[in-house]
């Protein structure tokens, strides 16, 4: 729930996915330098992750012992910039473009969160079955502060993120908050399959005031009237951005490259993030990026447009913070080793102290220890557990 305040092992395939033992040393490094940039590095016997402080992006998440990092993206115009969005970045206070007036005043695309320096808050700690670090950023134009806590599991390749946004303005204001995980080559190729429990959707290129017409159903979309399967991307990125709502209590999205024997997934509460936005990018006829973006909006428009279209499919297109108010949202990300004939994901659920990934069209399952690492509270409150 959003809290408001004032001032991988395989079932049936166990030998392929045994988790690493929890005997090796975990590391919770202070701020350091990675590729010449300030960063926070968290490492466990199961996985390693790197958060770039020049914009707060999660730029690396891979299995231990040099596994493949699926989170890869940086726009060419940002390649040499000190403060920039990369890989998995946070869109705050908006998703998409500012108005023309806001642009003239210096508001960047997707908000300021990736255009400011993040600071590590205190020393990293080893506790509750994981290694934990905190970091903060302040958005000068938006008047918002964000505090992030990241916890990397010791038992599995799973990390949890909790982010609290505080409105330090003297007046209340509308805003949006969208997570922007971006996968790229070599994990992303023509064989990579994206799955989700999304349902109704819209194409961002559909005209206002009724962008939900025609209504789509995951994973189907339309390109000039012709059907498109969004589970795969080859040489045509259109439709470029398609947005969906999730009608279940938990939303999830996965990407799997069976030839690389690797799966990446995210899971969240739809009360916090009701929308899933799929971005697709091709260069030289090859897939270059896919955005698996979940957040508080599904309309890629300035607030001047959103306020005229406050709901689509019964879901809000923006949210609100009163003066001095804070809101906390959380999500979990995970990696799993899969067999080379893995066909994609039918569903992701929480069973006991595990995340369970069921293969599409099969009884095979991948089980990932989750337990107390779940910021979303599933391990504590029993929401949507299978018997």
C-alpha positions in Angstrom: 0.0 0.0 0.0 1.0 3.6 -0.4 1.8 5.1 3.0 1.1 8.8 3.6 2.8 10.8 6.3 3.1 14.3 7.4 6.2 16.9 8.0 16.7 -19.5 -8.2 15.9 -23.0 -8.0 13.8 -25.1 -10.4 10.9 -27.3 -9.4 11.5 -30.5 -11.5 14.8 -28.9 -12.6 16.5 -28.6 -9.3 20.1 -29.3 -10.4 20.1 -26.4 -12.9 19.0 -23.7 -10.4 20.3 -24.4 -7.0 20.9 -21.2 -5.1 24.4 -20.3 -4.0 25.2 -21.1 -0.4 24.9 -18.3 2.1 28.4 -18.8 3.4 30.3 -16.4 1.2 30.9 -12.9 2.4 28.4 -10.2 1.4 29.6 -6.7 0.7 27.9 -3.4 1.3 30.3 -0.9 -0.1 30.3 2.8 0.6 30.2 5.1 -2.3 32.9 4.1 -4.8 33.8 4.7 -8.5 32.6 2.4 -11.3 33.7 3.1 -14.9 34.8 6.6 -13.6 31.4 7.4 -12.1 30.2 7.6 -8.5 28.2 4.5 -7.6 26.9 2.3 -4.8 27.8 -1.4 -5.2 25.9 -4.2 -3.4 27.1 -7.8 -3.7 26.0 -11.1 -2.2 26.8 -14.8 -2.9 23.9 -14.8 -5.4 24.1 -11.5 -7.3 25.7 -8.1 -7.7 24.1 -4.7 -8.5 25.4 -1.2 -9.2 23.5 2.0 -8.7 25.0 5.0 -10.5 24.7 8.2 -8.4 24.9 10.5 -11.4 21.2 10.3 -11.8 20.3 7.4 -9.6 20.0 4.7 -12.2 20.4 1.0 -11.5 22.9 0.2 -14.2 23.9 -3.4 -13.4 22.1 -6.5 -11.9 23.6 -9.8 -12.7 24.1 -13.3 -11.2 27.2 -13.9 -9.2 30.4 -15.0 -10.9 30.1 -12.6 -13.8 26.6 -13.3 -15.1 25.0 -11.3 -17.9 23.6 -7.9 -17.1 20.2 -7.4 -18.9 19.8 -3.8 -17.8 21.5 -1.8 -20.5 20.5 1.5 -22.1 21.8 5.0 -22.5 20.6 7.5 -25.0 23.3 8.8 -27.4 22.8 12.4 -26.4 23.5 11.5 -22.8 26.6 9.4 -23.3 29.0 12.0 -22.1 26.9 13.7 -19.5 27.6 13.7 -15.8 23.9 13.4 -14.8 21.9 11.1 -17.1 19.3 8.3 -17.3 20.5 4.8 -17.9 19.3 1.2 -17.7 16.7 1.2 -14.9 16.0 4.8 -14.0 13.3 6.7 -12.1 10.9 9.0 -13.9 9.9 11.7 -11.4 8.0 14.1 -11.2 6.6 13.1 -14.6 6.6 10.5 -17.3 7.3 11.9 -20.7 7.5 15.5 -22.0 7.0 18.7 -20.2 4.7 21.4 -21.6 6.3 23.9 -23.9 6.4 26.5 -21.2 7.9 24.0 -18.7 10.5 23.1 -21.3 11.5 26.7 -21.8 12.0 26.9 -18.0 14.4 24.0 -18.0 12.2 21.0 -17.1 13.7 17.9 -18.7 12.0 14.9 -20.3 10.9 12.3 -17.7 11.5 14.9 -14.9 14.5 15.8 -12.8 15.3 12.5 -10.9 18.0 11.5 -13.4 19.4 15.0 -13.8 20.5 15.5 -10.2 23.3 14.0 -8.1 22.1 11.3 -5.7 23.8 10.9 -2.4 24.3 7.8 -0.3 22.6 8.2 3.1 24.7 6.6 5.8 26.7 3.4 5.7 25.4 0.3 4.0 24.3 -2.4 6.4 24.0 -6.2 6.4 20.7 -7.2 8.0 17.5 -9.1 7.6 19.0 -11.6 5.2 20.4 -9.0 2.9 22.7 -6.1 2.3 21.0 -2.7 2.4 21.9 0.8 1.3 20.0 4.2 1.3 20.3 7.2 -1.0 18.6 10.5 -1.5 17.9 13.1 -4.2 16.3 16.5 -4.2 14.5 17.8 -7.3 14.9 21.6 -7.3 12.2 22.6 -9.8 9.6 20.0 -8.8 10.1 20.7 -5.1 10.2 17.0 -4.3 12.6 14.9 -2.3 13.1 11.2 -2.7 14.6 8.7 -0.3 15.4 5.2 -1.7 16.3 2.1 0.3 17.7 -0.9 -1.7 18.0 -4.3 -0.2 19.9 -7.1 -2.1 19.1 -10.7 -0.9 21.8 -13.0 0.2 19.8 -16.1 -0.6 18.8 -15.3 -4.2 19.3 -12.9 -7.1 16.5 -10.6 -5.8 16.5 -7.0 -4.8 13.8 -4.8 -3.2 13.4 -1.1 -3.6 11.4 1.3 -1.4 11.1 4.9 -2.4 9.5 7.7 -0.4 8.7 11.0 -2.2 8.1 14.1 -0.1 6.5 17.3 -1.3 8.5 20.2 0.2 6.4 22.8 -1.6 4.1 25.1 0.4 1.3 24.0 -1.8 0.0 20.6 -2.9 0.8 19.4 -6.4 0.1 16.7 -9.0 3.0 14.4 -10.1 3.8 11.0 -11.6 6.3 8.3 -10.7 7.3 5.6 -13.2 10.0 3.0 -13.0 11.8 2.7 -16.3 13.8 -0.6 -16.5 15.4 -0.8 -19.9 16.8 -4.1 -21.3 19.3 -4.2 -24.1 21.7 -6.4 -26.1 23.1 -9.0 -25.7 20.3 -10.1 -23.4 17.8 -8.4 -25.8 17.6 -10.0 -29.2 14.9 -11.2 -31.6 14.4 -14.3 -29.4 13.8 -12.4 -26.1 10.2 -12.9 -24.8 8.4 -10.4 -22.6 5.4 -11.6 -20.5 3.1 -9.9 -18.1 -0.3 -10.2 -16.4 -1.4 -6.9 -18.0 -4.9 -6.6 -19.5 -6.5 -3.6 -21.2 -4.3 -1.3 -23.1 -3.9 1.7 -25.4 -1.4 2.9 -28.0 0.3 6.2 -27.1 -0.1 7.4 -30.7 -3.9 7.2 -30.5 -5.4 10.7 -30.5 -6.8 12.5 -27.5 -9.3 12.8 -26.0 -10.0 9.0 -26.3 -6.6 7.3 -26.6 -8.2 4.1 -25.3 -9.9 3.6 -28.6 -9.3 1.1 -30.0 -9.0 -0.9 -26.7 -6.1 -3.4 -26.8 -5.6 -6.6 -24.9 -2.1 -7.8 -23.8 -0.1 -8.9 -25.6 -1.9 -7.8 -28.8 -1.3 -4.4 -30.3 -1.9 -2.8 -33.7 0.4 -1.2 -36.3 -1.5 0.5 -39.1 -4.4 -1.9 -38.4 -2.2 -5.0 -38.5 -1.8 -7.2 -35.4 1.4 -7.1 -33.4 2.6 -9.5 -30.7 4.3 -7.4 -28.0 5.9 -10.4 -26.5 8.6 -10.2 -29.2 10.5 -7.5 -31.0 12.3 -8.0 -34.3 13.0 -5.2 -36.8 9.9 -3.0 -36.4 9.4 -0.9 -33.2 5.9 0.2 -34.0 3.8 0.7 -32.1 6.5 2.4 -30.2 4.9 2.8 -26.7 1.8 0.8 -25.6 0.4 1.1 -22.1 -1.7 -1.4 -20.1 -3.5 -1.6 -16.8 -3.2 -4.6 -14.5 -6.5 -5.7 -12.9 -5.0 -8.0 -10.3 -3.6 -7.1 -6.9 0.0 -7.7 -8.0 1.5 -6.7 -11.3 4.4 -8.4 -12.9 6.5 -8.3 -16.0 9.3 -10.6 -17.1 11.8 -10.8 -20.0 13.5 -14.1 -20.8 16.3 -15.0 -23.2 16.3 -18.8 -23.2 19.4 -19.0 -25.4 21.2 -17.0 -22.6 19.4 -19.1 -20.0 18.4 -16.0 -18.1 15.1 -14.4 -16.9 14.6 -10.9 -15.4 11.4 -10.0 -13.7 9.7 -7.3 -11.6 6.7 -7.5 -9.3 4.8 -4.7 -7.5 1.4 -3.8 -6.0 -1.0 -2.3 -8.5 -2.4 -0.1 -5.7 1.0 1.7 -6.0 1.7 1.3 -9.7 -1.5 0.6 -11.7 0.1 0.9 -15.2 2.6 -1.1 -17.3 4.1 0.8 -20.2 6.0 -1.1 -23.0 8.6 0.9 -25.0 10.3 -0.7 -28.0 13.4 0.6 -29.9 15.1 -0.7 -33.0 18.4 0.4 -34.6 19.8 -0.8 -37.9 17.1 -3.4 -38.1 17.9 -5.0 -34.7 16.3 -4.7 -31.2 18.3 -2.1 -29.2 16.0 -1.4 -26.2 12.8 -2.5 -24.5 11.3 -0.5 -21.7 9.4 -2.6 -19.1 8.0 0.5 -17.3 5.5 0.4 -14.5 4.1 3.4 -12.7 1.4 5.8 -11.7 0.4 6.8 -15.2 -0.2 5.3 -18.7 -0.5 8.5 -20.6 2.7 10.0 -22.0 1.5 13.6 -21.9 2.2 16.9 -20.0 0.1 17.6 -16.9 -1.9 20.1 -18.9 -3.3 17.2 -20.9 -3.5 14.7 -18.1 -5.7 16.9 -16.0 -8.3 16.9 -18.8 -8.1 13.1 -18.9 -7.8 12.1 -15.2 -8.8 8.4 -15.7 -8.4 5.7 -18.4 -9.9 2.2 -17.9 -10.8 3.4 -14.4 -7.2 4.1 -13.5 -5.7 7.5 -12.7 -3.4 9.2 -15.1 -1.7 11.2 -12.3 -1.4 11.3 -8.5 -1.3 14.1 -5.9 0.8 15.1 -2.8 -0.4 17.7 -0.4 2.1 20.2 1.1 4.5 18.4 3.4 3.1 15.0 2.5 5.0 11.9 1.6 4.2 8.7 -0.3 6.1 5.4 -0.3 6.0 2.9 -3.2 8.0 -0.3 -3.5 8.9 -3.1 -6.0 11.0 -6.2 -6.3 13.3 -7.4 -9.1 14.7 -10.8 -9.6 16.9 -12.9 -11.9 16.7 -16.6 -12.5 18.6 -19.2 -14.5 16.3 -21.0 -17.0 16.7 -24.0 -19.3 17.5 -23.3 -23.0 14.0 -24.5 -24.0 12.1 -22.2 -21.7 9.1 -20.8 -23.5 8.2 -17.8 -21.4 6.1 -17.0 -18.3 2.5 -17.9 -17.6 2.4 -16.3 -14.1 4.4 -15.1 -11.1 3.0 -15.8 -7.6 4.3 -15.8 -4.1 4.2 -19.2 -2.3 5.3 -19.4 1.3 8.8 -17.8 1.3 9.3 -18.1 -2.4 8.5 -16.3 -5.7 7.3 -19.0 -8.1 7.5 -18.5 -11.9 5.4 -20.9 -13.9 6.4 -21.6 -17.5 4.0 -20.9 -20.3 2.3 -24.1 -21.5 4.1 -26.3 -19.0 4.1 -27.5 -15.4 7.7 -26.4 -14.9 8.3 -23.8 -12.3 11.2 -21.7 -11.2 11.3 -21.0 -7.4 13.2 -18.0 -6.0 13.7 -17.5 -2.2 12.1 -14.2 -1.3 10.9 -14.2 2.4 11.7 -11.0 4.2 13.3 -9.3 1.3 9.8 -8.4 -0.1 9.3 -4.7 0.6 5.7 -5.2 -0.8 4.9 -7.1 2.4 3.8 -10.4 0.7 5.9 -12.5 3.0 4.3 -10.9 6.0 0.7 -10.3 5.2 0.0 -13.4 3.0 -1.4 -11.5 0.0 -1.9 -13.8 -3.0 -0.1 -16.8 -1.6 -0.7 -20.1 -3.3 -1.6 -22.9 -1.0 
